[in-house]
C-alpha cells in the first residue's frame, strides 16, 4: 500500500522474488540480504522526490511524485490493479514482470 492505495497483490514468495511495482521494489531493495545462487541481485534505488500529503494526495497515481517510471499518464489517470502474472496484480501503467 502507498498512501492508502493498494499498489501490488501477490503471494509473499512471488512478491519477494519479483516485485513489479516501483514502490514495492524500493521497499524490497531497502532490505539488506545476500542473493541466493540464481536469484536476481537487488538493485537499491533510493526514493527521491517529495512525499505527497495523505490528506491532499496528488492527482492520478499517488506514487508518481516519487516514481522513477512516472509519465504524463500517471498525472492524469490513477492506475487500476491489473494482472501481470497468475495471482499477481499491480497498479502501475508501466510495471511489468
C-alpha positions as CSV (number, residue, x, y, z in Angstrom):
1,X,0.0,0.0,0.0
2,X,1.1,3.6,-0.7
3,X,-0.9,6.5,0.7
4,X,-3.8,4.1,1.5
5,X,-3.9,2.6,-2.0
6,X,-3.1,-1.0,-2.9
7,X,-0.3,-1.0,-5.4
8,X,0.5,-4.7,-5.6
9,X,-1.1,-8.0,-4.6
10,X,0.8,-11.3,-4.8
11,X,1.7,-14.4,-2.8
12,X,4.5,-13.5,-0.4
13,X,7.0,-15.7,-2.1
14,X,6.2,-14.2,-5.5
15,X,6.3,-10.7,-4.1
16,X,9.7,-11.2,-2.5
17,X,11.2,-12.9,-5.6
18,X,9.9,-10.5,-8.2
19,X,8.2,-7.3,-7.1
20,X,6.5,-5.5,-10.0
21,X,5.5,-2.1,-8.7
22,X,8.3,0.6,-8.3
23,X,7.3,1.2,-4.7
24,X,7.4,-2.5,-3.8
25,X,10.8,-2.7,-5.5
26,X,12.0,0.2,-3.4
27,X,10.8,-1.4,-0.2
28,X,12.3,-4.7,-1.0
29,X,15.5,-3.0,-2.1
30,X,15.9,-1.4,1.2
31,X,16.2,-4.8,3.0
32,X,19.8,-5.9,3.2
33,X,20.2,-9.5,2.2
34,X,22.5,-11.8,0.3
35,X,21.2,-13.1,-3.0
36,X,20.9,-16.9,-3.3
37,X,22.6,-18.6,-6.3
38,X,20.5,-18.0,-9.4
39,X,18.5,-15.2,-7.8
40,X,18.4,-11.7,-9.4
41,X,20.6,-9.3,-7.5
42,X,18.7,-6.5,-5.7
43,X,19.3,-3.0,-7.1
44,X,18.9,-0.4,-4.4
45,X,17.5,2.8,-5.8
46,X,16.6,5.2,-3.1
47,X,13.3,7.0,-3.5
48,X,13.6,10.7,-4.4
49,X,11.0,13.4,-4.9
50,X,8.5,14.8,-2.5
51,X,6.4,12.7,-0.1
52,X,2.9,13.7,-1.0
53,X,0.2,14.7,1.5
54,X,-2.1,11.9,2.6
55,X,-4.7,14.5,3.3
56,X,-4.4,16.1,-0.2
57,X,-2.9,13.4,-2.4
58,X,-1.7,14.3,-6.0
59,X,-3.9,13.6,-9.0
60,X,-3.5,10.4,-10.8
61,X,-1.1,7.9,-9.3
62,X,-0.4,8.7,-5.7
63,X,3.2,7.4,-6.1
64,X,4.0,9.5,-9.2
65,X,5.8,12.3,-7.4
66,X,8.5,9.7,-6.3
67,X,8.3,7.2,-9.1
68,X,11.3,6.7,-11.4
69,X,8.9,5.4,-14.2
70,X,6.3,8.3,-14.0
71,X,5.0,9.6,-17.3
72,X,2.2,12.1,-18.1
73,X,-0.5,9.4,-17.9
74,X,0.5,8.9,-14.3
75,X,-0.5,12.5,-13.5
76,X,-3.8,12.3,-15.4
77,X,-5.0,8.8,-14.6
78,X,-4.8,6.6,-11.4
79,X,-3.7,3.1,-12.4
80,X,-6.0,0.2,-11.7
81,X,-4.9,-3.2,-10.4
82,X,-4.1,-5.4,-13.4
83,X,-2.7,-8.9,-13.6
84,X,1.0,-9.3,-14.6
85,X,1.1,-13.0,-13.8
86,X,-1.3,-15.6,-12.4
87,X,-2.2,-14.4,-8.8
88,X,-0.1,-11.3,-9.2
89,X,-1.7,-7.8,-9.7
90,X,-0.1,-4.4,-9.9
91,X,-1.4,-0.9,-10.0
92,X,1.1,0.8,-12.4
93,X,0.8,1.9,-16.0
94,X,4.3,0.7,-16.8
95,X,5.2,-2.1,-14.4
96,X,5.9,-5.4,-16.0
97,X,7.4,-8.6,-14.6
